[in-house]
Amino acid sequence: MSFTTRPELAGTFGAVSATHWVGAQAGMAMLERGGNAVDAAAAAGFALQAAEPQQNGPGGDMTLILARPGGNPQVLCAQGPAPASASVAAFRALGLDHVPGTGLLAAAIPGSTLGWLTLLADHGTLSFREVVEPALRVVEEGLPVTARLAAVLDRMAPHFIAHWPSSAELYAPNGKPLAEGMILRNLPLAESWRRLCAEEHAADARGAQRAEAIDAVVRAWAEGFVAHTMEAFCQLPHRDSSGRSHTGLMTADDLAGWRPHYEPTVSLDFRGWTVHKCGFWSQGPVFLQQLAILDAIPGFGEGRLAPGTEEYVHTVLEATKLAFADRDAWYGDGGEIPGAELLSPEYAAERARLIGAAASLDVRPGTPGGRSPRLPDLRVRGAFEAAGVNGLGEPNAVRALLEAQSLPRGDGQSRTDTVHIDVVDQWGMMVSAMPSGGWLSSSPVIPELGFPLGTRLQMAWLEEGLPNTLAPGRRPRTTLSPSLATRGGEPVLAFGSPGGDQQDQWQPHFFLEVALRGAGLQEAIDAPAFHSVHLPSSFYPHEAQPGVALLEDRFPQAVIDGLRDRGHRIGVTGPWQIGRLCAVARDPATTVLRAGADPRGMSAYAMGR
């Protein structure tokens, strides 16, 4: 057995893996109470809103995949669309070429909280009061500030004090950011949750059934005090990343008129596995395109193309560039998306033939079904080019890129703030959830509610005629991308990782370790990691780093040198800096459940028995 940084948990009762130990504890508590995987996932989700406010919040968004034994996996889309007045013309009239990365203008209709409530009402067994209880304890009793959260607060405090006083009051009281080890409480958020609990209790008193009582909570959020408080706050101008102050576009009517919904997954068969993702309105299918391209390469996964080898990493990086170029040309919530062609074996083979011995520095979308691709304006320079850095051999250059991807700038621009939850219960129900947005660095805290709105609209383009062009009622192409795999029609693996555009690199790398090598969950999580930043970021200001790839320094030097010889611009990170994976698994034959969590980031944990 290979050494792993943590034990791979095994049992038959239930397992939870989350990006913070408080989320894993909350989920496991629901299983021990007799709840199912949905109850556990919802409790973990609310707990992560409390414990990782720099990574997600109640005003953010979520995508989720749910599966039961013998049934077809389903997507719950809790990614809210653009408000009715959010149009290209409206932003152009303000003199903007891009949707700002922070502030009120970038708010999509918040979906995360409504998503958890919808899932709980439809598939859970416990009440809202029960699943939110662990989160309430965190915000009322407090939780010590982690080093990660402290770094974000230190970076953001001047902006809070100068421009977002409601955020300063909560996170930088008396003009000083909360430091590592200090206790963070959020009493306004606690009061918001308690008011929602009161709505459920009142419905119970009227004789409502469990799901009907949860629907009363939904109405209080989408049509009641939460919605009206959000609308009033959006009418107050606040500074955003454009350098100016703007009011928001969202209204109470926008909130009342939208609800999360279910839809089928998009899937691909790969060597005995079927991988399920969210639809082409998300970036999820880019995972499947990578698998399809790699599967079209003879001998992939063996010999010179075995995981960890130079040729394997080169080939995966080149497949990634091709798939993500298609993402930027073809994915979105608008127009006719050629999904069947993009995932067809014939198209994958055509794309695979473009991979040569040398790294490509070009952006090369394909022509599925003979269609001509159209990319958005990709002229934004990357951090290295803008800073005049000529090579990546300098540790400071790599540190600068990693920081740009993981810490907000002083004006709140952010990259990778997300959380993840995987759950499997004793009955074989599986949930893979990716909540995000509503980060404390993205938008000012609504003082009466205790949380900010999200900024997901920054992922849409202000260029007409693209699949991802901003339009009222249209979902921005989200990076939120949970994963679930089946074998023989049975759910066997739920997994995911935060990371923005890197989500659908770190996740397929983990999956390939499992599928090609038969690695255990923790072993696959611990494997040396890498990713490309060749394509433009989905986040404002959409910078790109042509040809750049980052590898952890646990790769052999011969692999690193060989990739550089092929033309890749390789940056070498520390040994444990790429990824934040979580995973759970179930063997239908034995009913044994397994779980693992990433040591990177020093907060993810798995629990189970």
TIPA-766406 format. One line per 2 residues: number of its first residue (from 1); their letters; for each residue x, y, z of C-alpha. Coordinates in steps of 0.2 Angstrom, whole numbers. Layout:
NUM) A) X Y Z ~ ...
//
This chain:
1) MS) 0 0 0 ~ 6 17 -5
3) FT) 9 30 9 ~ -4 43 10
5) TR) -5 60 19 ~ -21 54 28
7) PE) -30 38 30 ~ -43 34 17
9) LA) -58 31 27 ~ -69 16 25
11) GT) -85 10 32 ~ -103 5 28
13) FG) -114 19 37 ~ -110 35 28
15) AV) -96 47 23 ~ -94 65 21
17) SA) -79 75 13 ~ -79 94 13
19) TH) -66 108 11 ~ -67 113 29
21) WV) -68 102 44 ~ -84 111 51
23) GA) -93 106 35 ~ -88 88 37
25) QA) -93 88 55 ~ -110 95 51
27) GM) -114 83 37 ~ -109 68 48
29) AM) -120 74 62 ~ -135 73 51
31) LE) -131 55 46 ~ -129 50 64
33) RG) -146 58 68 ~ -153 47 55
35) GN) -154 58 40 ~ -149 54 22
37) AV) -135 61 11 ~ -146 76 6
39) DA) -148 81 24 ~ -130 79 27
41) AA) -125 89 11 ~ -137 103 16
43) AA) -130 104 34 ~ -112 104 27
45) GF) -117 118 14 ~ -124 130 27
47) AL) -110 126 39 ~ -97 131 25
49) QA) -106 147 23 ~ -102 151 41
51) AE) -85 143 42 ~ -78 149 25
53) PQ) -85 166 21 ~ -70 170 10
55) QN) -75 155 -1 ~ -94 156 -2
57) GP) -109 163 6 ~ -128 163 7
59) GG) -129 175 -7 ~ -119 165 -19
61) DM) -123 151 -31 ~ -121 132 -33
63) TL) -122 117 -45 ~ -125 100 -38
65) IL) -127 82 -44 ~ -138 69 -35
67) AR) -138 51 -38 ~ -148 36 -31
69) PG) -144 17 -34 ~ -153 12 -50
71) GN) -158 29 -55 ~ -151 42 -67
73) PQ) -140 56 -59 ~ -148 73 -59
75) VL) -141 91 -59 ~ -149 103 -47
77) CA) -145 120 -55 ~ -144 133 -42
79) QG) -134 145 -53 ~ -145 160 -54
81) PA) -147 170 -70 ~ -145 188 -74
83) PA) -158 201 -68 ~ -171 207 -80
85) SA) -162 224 -82 ~ -144 216 -84
87) SV) -141 218 -103 ~ -125 222 -113
89) AA) -133 239 -117 ~ -135 243 -99
91) FR) -117 240 -95 ~ -111 249 -111
93) AL) -121 264 -106 ~ -111 265 -90
95) GL) -95 265 -100 ~ -90 247 -96
97) DH) -81 235 -108 ~ -82 220 -95
99) VP) -94 216 -81 ~ -85 222 -65
101) GT) -77 208 -54 ~ -84 216 -38
103) GL) -98 226 -32 ~ -117 226 -35
105) LA) -118 227 -54 ~ -111 209 -56
107) AA) -124 200 -45 ~ -134 186 -53
109) IP) -149 181 -44 ~ -142 171 -28
111) GS) -146 153 -29 ~ -135 143 -16
113) TL) -147 145 -1 ~ -162 142 -12
115) GW) -153 127 -20 ~ -150 119 -3
117) LT) -169 122 2 ~ -175 115 -14
119) LL) -164 99 -12 ~ -169 97 6
121) AD) -188 99 3 ~ -188 87 -12
123) HG) -175 73 -6 ~ -171 76 12
125) TL) -179 69 28 ~ -175 83 41
127) SF) -181 101 44 ~ -172 117 39
129) RE) -170 120 58 ~ -161 104 60
131) VV) -149 106 46 ~ -145 124 49
133) EP) -141 121 68 ~ -122 117 66
135) AL) -120 133 55 ~ -130 143 68
137) RV) -118 138 82 ~ -103 143 71
139) VE) -110 161 68 ~ -116 164 86
141) EG) -103 156 96 ~ -89 160 84
143) LP) -74 151 75 ~ -56 155 76
145) VT) -50 164 60 ~ -39 153 50
147) AR) -22 159 42 ~ -31 158 25
149) LA) -45 169 31 ~ -34 181 40
151) AV) -24 184 24 ~ -39 188 14
153) LD) -45 200 28 ~ -28 209 29
155) RM) -28 211 10 ~ -46 218 10
157) AP) -47 229 26 ~ -41 245 17
159) HF) -55 243 4 ~ -68 239 17
161) IA) -64 254 28 ~ -63 266 13
163) HW) -78 259 2 ~ -88 245 11
165) PS) -91 251 29 ~ -103 237 32
167) SA) -90 224 28 ~ -77 233 39
169) EL) -89 233 54 ~ -90 214 53
171) YA) -72 209 47 ~ -61 224 52
173) PN) -69 231 68 ~ -61 247 74
175) GK) -51 248 58 ~ -41 232 61
177) PL) -44 216 51 ~ -47 200 62
179) AE) -31 191 64 ~ -27 173 64
181) GM) -34 165 80 ~ -46 178 84
183) IL) -65 173 85 ~ -76 178 71
185) RN) -95 179 75 ~ -108 185 63
187) LP) -124 189 73 ~ -133 197 58
189) LA) -132 181 48 ~ -137 171 64
191) ES) -153 183 65 ~ -157 180 47
193) WR) -156 161 49 ~ -167 162 65
195) RL) -180 172 56 ~ -180 159 42
197) CA) -182 146 55 ~ -197 155 63
199) EE) -205 155 46 ~ -204 136 46
201) HA) -210 135 64 ~ -225 145 60
203) AD) -229 134 45 ~ -227 119 56
205) AR) -239 126 69 ~ -252 128 55
207) GA) -250 109 51 ~ -239 110 36
209) QR) -230 95 31 ~ -211 95 31
211) AE) -209 100 13 ~ -222 113 14
213) AI) -214 121 29 ~ -197 122 20
215) DA) -207 131 6 ~ -212 144 18
217) VV) -193 147 21 ~ -191 148 2
219) RA) -204 161 1 ~ -197 171 15
221) WA) -180 171 6 ~ -186 174 -12
223) EG) -202 185 -9 ~ -201 191 9
225) FV) -189 200 20 ~ -173 194 12
227) AH) -178 199 -6 ~ -184 216 0
229) TM) -168 219 10 ~ -157 214 -5
231) EA) -167 226 -17 ~ -165 241 -5
233) FC) -147 238 -3 ~ -144 237 -22
235) QL) -151 254 -23 ~ -136 261 -13
237) PH) -120 264 -24 ~ -104 255 -19
239) RD) -87 255 -26 ~ -83 241 -38
241) SS) -67 235 -48 ~ -71 248 -62
243) GR) -64 261 -49 ~ -82 269 -48
245) SH) -97 267 -38 ~ -113 259 -45
247) TG) -130 254 -39 ~ -135 236 -42
249) LM) -148 229 -55 ~ -157 216 -45
251) TA) -175 219 -39 ~ -187 209 -28
253) DD) -196 204 -44 ~ -180 196 -50
255) LA) -179 186 -34 ~ -197 181 -34
257) GW) -197 175 -52 ~ -184 162 -51
259) RP) -181 146 -43 ~ -168 132 -44
261) HY) -172 117 -56 ~ -167 100 -60
263) EP) -161 94 -77 ~ -151 79 -84
265) TV) -133 77 -83 ~ -121 78 -98
267) SL) -111 62 -98 ~ -97 52 -107
269) DF) -91 34 -106 ~ -73 31 -102
271) RG) -65 14 -100 ~ -80 6 -90
273) WT) -84 22 -81 ~ -98 35 -85
275) VH) -93 53 -79 ~ -108 65 -76
277) KC) -107 84 -77 ~ -118 99 -78
279) GF) -123 105 -95 ~ -115 116 -107
281) WS) -121 132 -98 ~ -107 127 -86
283) QG) -89 123 -90 ~ -92 105 -84
285) PV) -92 97 -101 ~ -74 102 -103
287) FL) -69 88 -92 ~ -78 76 -103
289) QQ) -70 83 -119 ~ -53 81 -111
291) LA) -57 63 -108 ~ -64 60 -125
293) IL) -48 68 -133 ~ -36 58 -122
295) DA) -46 41 -125 ~ -43 44 -144
297) IP) -24 44 -142 ~ -17 26 -144
299) GF) -9 19 -129 ~ -14 34 -117
301) GE) -12 29 -99 ~ 1 16 -102
303) GR) 20 15 -105 ~ 27 32 -110
305) LA) 10 39 -108 ~ 7 32 -90
307) PG) 2 44 -76 ~ 16 55 -70
309) TE) 27 53 -85 ~ 33 68 -96
311) EY) 23 63 -111 ~ 8 60 -100
313) VH) 8 77 -93 ~ 12 85 -110
315) TV) -2 76 -118 ~ -15 81 -104
317) LE) -9 99 -105 ~ -12 100 -124
319) AT) -29 91 -123 ~ -34 104 -109
321) KL) -29 118 -120 ~ -40 111 -135
323) AF) -55 107 -123 ~ -54 124 -115
325) AD) -53 133 -132 ~ -69 125 -136
327) RD) -77 130 -120 ~ -73 148 -124
329) AW) -80 147 -141 ~ -95 136 -139
331) YG) -101 135 -121 ~ -115 146 -113
333) DG) -133 148 -110 ~ -138 156 -126
335) GE) -140 150 -144 ~ -138 132 -151
337) IP) -124 123 -142 ~ -117 109 -153
339) GA) -115 98 -138 ~ -117 81 -147
341) EL) -104 85 -159 ~ -92 92 -146
343) LS) -93 75 -136 ~ -93 63 -151
345) PE) -78 51 -154 ~ -76 58 -172
347) YA) -73 75 -166 ~ -62 70 -151
349) AE) -51 60 -163 ~ -50 75 -175
351) RA) -45 86 -160 ~ -32 73 -154
353) RL) -23 73 -170 ~ -18 92 -166
355) IG) -8 86 -152 ~ 11 86 -157
357) AA) 27 83 -148 ~ 29 102 -144
359) AS) 18 113 -134 ~ 6 124 -143
361) LD) 5 143 -139 ~ -11 146 -149
363) VR) -29 146 -144 ~ -37 133 -156
365) PG) -56 130 -155 ~ -63 117 -166
367) TP) -77 117 -179 ~ -90 105 -173
369) GG) -102 100 -187 ~ -93 112 -198
371) RS) -98 127 -188 ~ -85 141 -188
373) PR) -80 146 -170 ~ -80 163 -163
375) LP) -70 168 -148 ~ -72 183 -136
377) DL) -59 197 -136 ~ -44 188 -128
379) RV) -32 203 -129 ~ -30 205 -111
381) RG) -12 202 -106 ~ -7 190 -92
383) AF) 1 194 -76 ~ 19 188 -82
385) EA) 18 198 -98 ~ 11 214 -90
387) AG) 24 213 -76 ~ 38 211 -89
389) VN) 43 194 -82 ~ 53 184 -96
391) GL) 54 167 -87 ~ 46 156 -74
393) GE) 62 151 -66 ~ 60 165 -54
395) PN) 51 159 -38 ~ 44 176 -35
397) AV) 35 175 -52 ~ 27 159 -48
399) RA) 22 165 -31 ~ 14 180 -39
401) LL) 4 169 -51 ~ -2 158 -37
403) EA) -6 173 -26 ~ -16 181 -41
405) QS) -26 164 -42 ~ -30 162 -24
407) LP) -30 179 -15 ~ -41 194 -19
409) RG) -33 210 -25 ~ -35 225 -14
411) DG) -51 230 -24 ~ -58 213 -21
413) QS) -55 205 -38 ~ -54 186 -34
415) RT) -51 170 -43 ~ -53 153 -34
417) DT) -64 155 -19 ~ -76 140 -19
419) VH) -80 126 -7 ~ -85 108 -11
421) ID) -95 94 -2 ~ -97 75 -6
423) VV) -108 64 3 ~ -113 45 2
425) DQ) -125 37 14 ~ -129 19 19
427) WG) -142 18 6 ~ -131 22 -8
429) MM) -137 40 -11 ~ -123 52 -17
431) VS) -122 70 -18 ~ -108 81 -26
433) AM) -110 99 -23 ~ -100 115 -28
435) PS) -106 130 -19 ~ -97 147 -22
437) GG) -99 165 -24 ~ -105 178 -11
439) WL) -87 179 -5 ~ -83 193 8
441) SS) -71 200 -5 ~ -83 201 -19
443) SP) -97 213 -13 ~ -101 223 2
445) VI) -110 215 16 ~ -129 218 17
447) PE) -129 224 36 ~ -146 218 40
449) LG) -143 201 33 ~ -125 198 37
451) FP) -118 192 20 ~ -114 200 3
453) LG) -121 196 -15 ~ -112 186 -28
455) TR) -103 192 -43 ~ -105 178 -55
457) LQ) -111 189 -70 ~ -92 194 -72
459) MA) -91 177 -81 ~ -102 183 -95
461) WL) -96 194 -110 ~ -101 211 -116
463) EE) -99 206 -134 ~ -115 202 -144
465) GL) -118 186 -152 ~ -108 174 -141
467) PN) -115 159 -132 ~ -110 167 -116
469) TL) -115 185 -120 ~ -124 193 -105
471) AP) -143 194 -107 ~ -157 195 -95
473) GR) -163 178 -88 ~ -147 170 -95
475) RP) -135 160 -84 ~ -117 166 -85
477) RT) -106 151 -89 ~ -101 146 -72
479) TL) -85 138 -67 ~ -94 128 -53
481) SP) -92 110 -58 ~ -96 95 -47
483) SL) -92 77 -53 ~ -100 61 -51
485) AT) -96 44 -59 ~ -106 28 -62
487) RG) -102 10 -66 ~ -115 -2 -73
489) GE) -128 12 -70 ~ -124 13 -51
491) PV) -116 28 -43 ~ -99 24 -37
493) LA) -89 40 -35 ~ -93 58 -31
495) FG) -79 71 -31 ~ -74 89 -34
497) SP) -62 103 -31 ~ -63 122 -29
499) GG) -51 131 -41 ~ -61 142 -54
501) DQ) -55 137 -71 ~ -44 124 -63
503) QD) -59 114 -56 ~ -60 104 -73
505) QW) -41 101 -73 ~ -38 95 -55
507) QP) -54 84 -56 ~ -50 74 -72
509) HF) -32 72 -66 ~ -38 64 -50
511) FL) -51 54 -60 ~ -37 48 -72
513) EV) -27 42 -57 ~ -42 31 -51
515) AL) -47 25 -68 ~ -30 22 -76
517) RG) -20 16 -61 ~ -33 10 -49
519) AG) -27 22 -36 ~ -37 24 -20
521) LQ) -46 40 -16 ~ -33 47 -5
523) EA) -18 41 -15 ~ -26 49 -31
525) ID) -29 66 -21 ~ -11 65 -15
527) AP) -3 63 -32 ~ 8 77 -38
529) AF) -3 90 -46 ~ -2 102 -61
531) HS) -12 113 -72 ~ -12 125 -87
533) VH) -16 143 -86 ~ -15 145 -105
535) LP) -33 151 -108 ~ -41 167 -101
537) SS) -48 167 -84 ~ -67 166 -82
539) FY) -65 180 -69 ~ -63 198 -72
541) PH) -51 205 -80 ~ -50 188 -90
543) EA) -31 188 -91 ~ -22 173 -99
545) QP) -4 166 -98 ~ -1 158 -115
547) GV) 9 142 -114 ~ 11 143 -95
549) AL) 8 127 -84 ~ 12 125 -65
551) LE) 18 109 -58 ~ 21 104 -40
553) DR) 40 102 -36 ~ 37 83 -32
555) FP) 38 80 -51 ~ 55 73 -55
557) QA) 66 86 -62 ~ 68 76 -78
559) VI) 49 78 -81 ~ 50 97 -78
561) DG) 65 99 -90 ~ 57 88 -103
563) LR) 42 99 -103 ~ 52 115 -104
565) DR) 61 107 -119 ~ 44 104 -127
567) GH) 40 123 -126 ~ 29 123 -111
569) RI) 32 138 -99 ~ 34 129 -83
571) GV) 32 136 -66 ~ 37 125 -51
573) TG) 27 128 -35 ~ 29 121 -18
575) PW) 25 102 -15 ~ 7 104 -9
577) QI) 0 120 -18 ~ -11 114 -32
579) GR) -29 108 -28 ~ -42 106 -14
581) LC) -50 89 -19 ~ -63 80 -10
583) AV) -70 63 -14 ~ -82 49 -8
585) AR) -85 32 -16 ~ -96 16 -14
587) DP) -93 -1 -20 ~ -111 -8 -25
589) AT) -105 -26 -23 ~ -99 -25 -5
591) TV) -108 -8 0 ~ -91 -2 7
593) LR) -90 17 7 ~ -74 27 6
595) AG) -68 45 8 ~ -53 56 6
597) AD) -49 74 8 ~ -35 85 1
599) PR) -21 90 13 ~ -17 106 3
601) GM) -25 121 10 ~ -25 113 28
603) SA) -43 114 30 ~ -52 99 20
605) YA) -58 84 30 ~ -67 68 28
607) MG) -77 59 41 ~ -86 42 40
609) R) -89 26 48
//
